[in-house]
């Protein structure tokens, strides 16, 4: 099966300009802190993916079905209701960290945080670091 283009692709949109539109001010501050955590965890510069996701690093995946594509190692998006943090490796392998994290909700690969003060920042940073490293080392579409 040929490589399929994902709907969400890297863009040339400026990350700093995008973040300056985030409101309220506390959400902007939270996003700046998450940006710094992800930059430190991946060693990669932030890049806009689509119109609202800030991604770090990149990897190629291929599923058993043959579907393949490129995606970011980790990223986040300031949504209206919360901040979505993309933990591409999923959460099952990090149960101990998740128990220490604080107040959050999850989807398949999304960690939803209302405010950064709701979670333990050191635990979040460790989760981001471990997940990005796992995806980078396994590059198979976790």
N, C-alpha and C positions, 0 to 999 in steps of 0.2 A: 504494500500500500504506500502511496506517495505521501510525502510530508504535506500536512494540511495546515493552512494558515489559520492561526488563532484570530478571533475578532479583536482581541486586545493586543496591540503591538507597541513596541517602544516608539516614542515620539521625540521630537526636538523641543517640545514645550519646556520652558524653564521651571525647574522645581521651586526655586525661591519665589518666583512670581506666583506660582500656583499656591504655595503655602501662605502668602500674604493675603489671600482671599479668604482664608479659613477664619470663621467666627464661631463662637465668641473668643476673646483674647486667651482664655484659659485653654481652650482646645488647640489654639495655635501654639501655645507654650508646650503643651503635651506633645504635639506633633514634632516640634523642634527637638525635644528630648528623645523621642522614638527615632527620629532621623539620625541623631548622633549615636544612639545605641546600635542601629543597624549598620551604620558606616563603620563603627569600631568592630562589630562582629564579623563583617564580611571583607573589610578592606576595600570595598567598592564605592564608587561615587553613585549618588542617587540618580535615577533616570525615570522620567515619566513613562508610564505604560498606559496607553489610552488617555482619557481626559481626566482621570481622578485617582490613579494608583501610582505610588512612588515605589519603584522596585530597585533592588540592589543585586548586583551580580547577574549571571545568566547561566542556564544549563539547558542541555538538550535532553528530551525524554522520548521514550518509545514504549508504548504499551504492547502487551501480548497480541492485541487486536491488530497491531500494525500502525495504529494512529501515532504520529509523532509530531513534535514541535519544539519550540523554544520558550522558556519562561524564566522568571526571576527567581533567585534563591530564597529571598525573603522580601517583604514589602509591607506597605500599609496604605490605608486610604481614610482620610477624614470624612466620614459620612455624616449625614444630618443627625442621626440618632446616636452614633457612637464612632469610635475609631476601630476600623477593621485591621487587624494585624494578621498578615498571611504567614502561617507556619506550614510550609509546604510539605514537611515530613509528617504532618498530622500530630496527634496528641497521645496516642496509646503508649508510645515508648517513653513518654515523659510524665507518667502518672504521679511520681513523687514530686516533681517540680510543680505540676498543676495543683496539687494539694496545698502547696505553700504560696501560690500566686495571689490569692485574694478573691475579689469580686469580678466575675467575668461570665461570658457565655461563649459557647463554641459552635461552629459548623464543622464541616469536613476538614477544612484547612484554615478556617478563619477563627481568630480569637477576637471577640467583641468586647471592648473596654469602653465604659462610659467616660471615666476620667482616670488619668494616670495615677492619681492619689488613691484609687480603689485597689491598686495592685502593688505588690512588692517589686520595686524597680529592679533590684538586683536579680530577682528570680526571673523577671521578664527578660532582662538582658541575657541571662544564661540560657533561657529557652530559645531565644533568637539565635544565639551563637551556636548552640548544639544542633538546632534544626538546619541552619544554613550549612554547617559543616557536613551533616549527614547527607543532605541532598547533593552537595558538591561531590562527595565521595562515592555516592551511589548512582547518581544521574540516570535514573531509570523511570522516573515518573512515580515516585513513592506512592 
